[in-house]
């Protein structure tokens, strides 16, 4: 079974790496790279929640490919929960709110490949991998609340930076396009998704059959 676990997590990590690599190449070859300059282009790149979530998923899957039983530290548990919840929300929002945007519909080549891998393939495989292999139990109510620091920090950063540089990564938080009340409603709704997904994962984690308990205790 450990071979299957290692293989699954390794494949998910590889797919995520391909998706991120394709996005990097598309970024460098895009018109905005020369227009905005490398510094602003890379800063924008790492301001997307999709990119941050996929980087986290990549790191967690690489760790699980090495040690499928996972770790016991609070930090690891929080990051593992973040990986599952953040990428799930990423996939759901991409499918419901973003896929019909003109700039998404216009994607071709590496841009289309990256969009498909990072928004759909990696989220589906990440959730399936967690359901199949765990490791569990790993989460508590405290883990859920601590996991909210990640998206909350990203949101505050996004709104402050957006006001400073007049650029927002997503239209549902773009104060240039919609009024502050609508942005607030969107943020509350998406925040509720993170809370709901987090507690749903917690319930599943506690109710499903535990996986093997041999773990490493370091961070």
Protein Blocks (a to p, Z undefined) as FASTA:
>chain_A
ZZmmmmmmmmmmmmmmmmmmmmmmmmmmpmklmmnomklmmmmmmmpfklmmmmmmmmmm
mmmmmmmnopfbfklmmmmmmmmmmmmmmmmmmmmmmmmpmklmmpghjlmmmmmmmmmm
mmmmmmmmmmmnopadfbdfklmmmmmmmmmmmmmmmmmmmmmnopafbfklmmklpcfk
lmmmmmmmmmmmmmmmmmmmmmmmmmmccddfbdcfbZZ
